[in-house]
Amino acid sequence: MANFYAEFRKILAPGQQQAAEVVAYVDGIATVMLPGGDRCRVKGLTQIGAKVFIQDSKIIGPAPDLPVIVSEI
């Protein structure tokens, strides 16, 4: 029998991908700071000070260390 929830999740769009900087890391849980100054907790392996891409509360890979410009419209 198929898992209906798993099948439903496949048709939904994935969450937004964002770049963030790791400010704390303990036991596989990282606290990251987003470019706007917000903080959130994500799962994954990383180091403090690293730039990472996050999506759906998970670290999906390293991000380049480039300057971030935030402008409001």
Secondary structure in CASP SS format (residue, H / E / C, confidence):
PFRMAT SS
TARGET T0000
AUTHOR 0000-0000-0000
METHOD secondary structure of the structure
MODEL  1
M C 1.00
A C 1.00
N C 1.00
F H 1.00
Y H 1.00
A H 1.00
E H 1.00
F H 1.00
R H 1.00
K H 1.00
I H 1.00
L C 1.00
A C 1.00
P C 1.00
G C 1.00
Q C 1.00
Q C 1.00
Q E 1.00
A E 1.00
A E 1.00
E E 1.00
V E 1.00
V E 1.00
A E 1.00
Y E 1.00
V E 1.00
D C 1.00
G C 1.00
I E 1.00
A E 1.00
T E 1.00
V E 1.00
M E 1.00
L C 1.00
P C 1.00
G C 1.00
G C 1.00
D C 1.00
R E 1.00
C E 1.00
R E 1.00
V E 1.00
K E 1.00
G C 1.00
L C 1.00
T C 1.00
Q C 1.00
I C 1.00
G C 1.00
A C 1.00
K E 1.00
V E 1.00
F E 1.00
I E 1.00
Q E 1.00
D C 1.00
S C 1.00
K E 1.00
I E 1.00
I E 1.00
G E 1.00
P E 1.00
A C 1.00
P C 1.00
D C 1.00
L C 1.00
P C 1.00
V C 1.00
I C 1.00
V C 1.00
S C 1.00
E C 1.00
I C 1.00
END
